[in-house]
Amino acid sequence: MTGFELAVPPPPPGSSTAPYSQGIQFTNCNNILIDTVRVQLVGFPSGPFSSFNNYNIIGKTSNSPVIRNTIVSGGSSGVWLGDCESPTLSNWAAYNMHGPFPRGQCAQLARSNNGVVEDFICKNQWDYSWPEDAMSMWRSANSTVRRGLFAGNNANTGTGLMFEQSMHLDNSWGLAQDLQAYNIGGACFSTYGGTNIFFDNVQCKDNTCVSEGGRQTSLGALMFFAGYENPGNYAGCCPSSDISISGEWYNNCDMPAGWTEPKGMPDFVPGKVLGVSTMNPDAWKSVNLTMTDWEINHHPIQLQMCFTIDGEKYVASTVTGANVGLYGDGKVDAAAGATTTMLNAVAETAGAATTELATTGWSSALGERMTSNQSSGWSSVFAVAGVLGLLALMVGVVTRRASTGYTSVASNDLYPTSSYQAHSVTV
């Protein structure tokens, strides 16, 4: 198989100390449940933030957190979990992440083993986002990612789904199952320093090889990649090995116009569709890829949430696209300045017609929740808004899945300056 090396270095990281705001934050909170929540960072720029700390949801050192029935948008990353053993993220959607590097993921598990991420939409419009890897399993052994859609990524070094183990080379595995990806710059599905990674029924089409949304030209030729890295310069570290894949691809941007598969050539086209680092040329254990024009399932989940905020009805729906943080007609390639009457974001951003639905200050609300997995029901929720002009809207339910004990979330211990308002929610 033809070897291939990604030669473009990652971009410089953004600031960790520039002013920022957080949506939901928790630390040392085992068994936390975040359920039926809408978190949106509004007033964001069309490009990257100056700080990468504008998380929609961030959790640290908390075992078995569960986040479900949740829609996030506009943050540096949608959901970031660090040192959280056995996390579950289920029935959720993330739209238009803004980085900058090393953030920009719809979701990232960092040093969080035995995680399950399932039933999701991860969508980044080229002119209204600044992502990196759309989803990253970073130093997180035994991770499962299944039943989801990756739509759009214009980062020149970013991918759709990345398993980046490198520090878990013994008895470690990863499973990516029943996943679709399109309009991705860089590989749709990849691993670096991964062992025993199985890409099962993964599909990639319509990738991009050109500059989109003001980013540098992507590395979009490859759709699937098994890479090598050694960030710590350790002896014998860190090749990929025992990587298997089954799935479909279509319309690779690097194939010549009118290209047809030469007789006797494998469906996966080494060096064009399927790639491998020259440092681990035998990483692919099994390859079963076919060139097929497969149909995109734009609604792998059907999540709708209804809230009453200050007497006004607020509905966020992954089905209609209302109030999920999309702009224009909601398509990945929606041009800057497109208008719509359906896809309302919470606040205006440059070049897009939107509707302001958030308010400043604190308020309380009761919300009616409706999801694909639950019948309608009433639940107490909270609404939070307002930090240094980066207005964050949060409505939803946060509890602790334990018989006793309380904890605080959305605390101010990460705010870098005293100019931030100190907010704490007890659950």
Number of C-alpha atoms within 10 A of each C-alpha: 13 13 17 20 15 14 8 10 8 13 13 9 14 18 14 13 13 13 20 23 25 25 25 22 20 20 21 15 21 20 17 25 19 21 20 27 26 27 28 32 28 24 17 21 16 21 19 22 24 20 21 25 25 28 30 30 24 22 23 20 18 21 19 20 26 19 22 21 28 25 29 29 32 34 36 36 33 34 23 22 22 21 20 27 22 19 25 18 21 19 25 26 28 30 26 33 37 33 31 27 24 17 30 33 35 35 26 26 29 21 21 26 23 20 24 18 25 21 21 30 25 26 28 34 28 28 22 31 31 31 34 31 30 31 27 27 27 22 23 29 28 22 24 20 23 21 20 27 25 26 23 29 40 36 32 27 23 27 33 32 25 24 28 25 28 25 18 19 19 10 9 18 22 25 17 24 21 17 26 29 29 25 25 34 32 30 31 33 27 26 30 23 24 31 28 21 26 20 24 17 18 24 30 30 24 19 29 27 21 16 16 19 19 13 15 13 17 24 26 29 23 27 32 29 27 33 27 26 20 15 9 10 9 8 7 7 16 25 25 29 23 16 23 19 21 16 21 20 26 18 18 20 21 15 13 8 8 6 8 8 12 9 7 6 9 14 19 21 19 17 18 18 25 25 28 28 21 17 16 18 19 17 25 21 13 12 16 14 20 16 20 15 14 13 9 15 12 14 14 18 22 20 25 23 23 21 25 17 20 14 9 10 12 18 19 21 19 22 14 15 19 21 25 29 29 27 32 25 16 22 15 24 17 17 19 19 14 13 17 14 11 16 23 25 27 25 20 17 18 13 16 21 19 23 14 12 15 22 17 13 11 11 12 14 17 19 26 21 22 21 18 11 11 10 9 12 9 12 15 13 21 20 26 24 21 19 19 12 13 17 24 28 23 22 27 25 19 22 16 19 16 11 6 6 8 11 15 17 20 20 18 17 10 12 17 14 12 8 10 15 13 12 13 13 13 11 13
